[in-house]
């Protein structure tokens, strides 16, 4: 019997010259993979506020949100506490840089970014990227997110 941890977050898509800004993840089901900048909301925080805060905390960049392009969800195995799986619900925004510079983020309890880098679609795979990054490149090609959950039955959490 599967028991799902529900994770909800906001994520920013910043593409320049065909490359996507990603973070190097150091926690959770996407540990040691590329992931999108973003994450969970703090108590009372709005979606846009959370997106701007997360971008600054994880990348050092101040952003402006251009568009909400939709919501996608992913289901994958992840043993955490009493849970067997995670159901990750992600709000996707296209964003543009308006200030700051890429920097190694301050490490604090809950910080799961080791810093940001630019990657092309050829740099990423199921072995080194989160489903969010893979879906982003699919959206970049097709301009569609789809409506069905993306299910990864054989997901491996890297250590």
Beta strands, then each sheet from edge to edge (+ up, - down):
strand 1: 4-13
strand 2: 15-16
strand 3: 19-25
strand 4: 34-35
strand 5: 38-39
strand 6: 61-80
strand 7: 83-100
strand 8: 113-119
strand 9: 150-152
sheet 1: 5+ 1- 7- 6+ 9+
sheet 2: 2+ 3- 4+
sheet 3: 2+ 3- 8+
end
